[in-house]
């Protein structure tokens, strides 16, 4: 029987539909590539600025010049000066170095603690898993900032009290992620085969479970760096973080409150950008990393 006009139209639409999906997938892929390259370029620029500007500038970021206070951005001072005449570009670079140090140290510490707790809970299971997760839920019920303020208030202002405070309030999400991944890996056939072959729990955990959770734990650590930077900035802005003479980004924004009310925008804008730009760069790279270690999610995004 000859095909009707309607059947021919439907067959034509079905044959053309994959072509539309493929084009849409190509657009998605090019967008991800652009995002990845932009994020990598931003992070490279931030790294070079932090590493090269202080030794090349050969200037004292604490040098006070009251005659040049609150000057707007110019060729001599690209970011302007603060309320005591210090060069704001140099202060922002030093502040970013301190904030990155706090963020990386806190993220690594929190990741180690969270990975150990989550892997232990997932591998042992039973009452250990239930008890550990109830502790995690209890700590999570307290706001991070409030708990961080309580912890850092027990020490003198300094870098390491802030690192400890941020680390002890940010390992919870990593513990949940690692535990969920361990529970997923425990159901894999090769883990069942290792247990049936007489492998001990320690050997199964070290040889099969821990390598499987390391990519997720590393991704959590990368994403935690900008989160820790924001947390440190919030504590310093409240006057509970780093000493006031230390050029952290939170301290710079805190010092610029009076200038902002007087209409001088640059002492607040540029330290804020030095927080936002690394955050966006890390988020872009982490998004590409997440799609790489989770092929199913990547294929769904391409549809």
Helices and strands as residue ranges (DSSP letters): H 5-57, G 66-68, H 88-124, H 126-140, H 144-152, H 159-186, H 189-196, H 201-204, I 205-209, H 210-237, H 249-255, H 257-261, H 266-293, H 295-302
